[in-house]
Amino acid sequence: MFLAEVIGQVVATKKDESMTGRKLLLVRPKLVDEANPAKFRDGVNTIVAVDTVGAGEGELVMFCQGSSARQAGGLRQIPVDAAVVAIVDSVDVLGKKIYGGS
C-alpha cells in the first residue's frame, strides 16, 4: 500500500459497463522526505484510482495497485489497477507526527 493525496476526480461517461457508478480519483503519491523525515514530499507520478471509501479532494489516503487493488470493495471482476482503500487519520515517523491531529 502507498500514501497519496487526492488532487482531483476523473469523469468518464463512456467506460466499461462494470465501472458504472464507480468514483474515480486522481491521486498524487506522497513520500517521506529522506532529507527531512518529519515531512512528506510529492511523488512524480499521478494515478487514477477507484474510490472504495468515499475520499475527497485534499485528503491523505492509502491506495494499492495491481492485483491487490482488485481485492478491495467488490472490485474482483472490474478492470482496475489502483484502488483507494483508506482515508488516513495520522502518520507518525520516527516518533514524530508528520500528518494528522493529536
Buried (B, 14 or more C-beta within 10 A) or exposed (E): EBBBBBEEEEEEEEEEEEBEEBBBBBBBBBEBBEEEEEEBEBBEEEBBBBBBBEBEEEBBBBBBBEEBBBEBBEBEEBEBBBBBBBBBEEBEBEEEEBBEEE
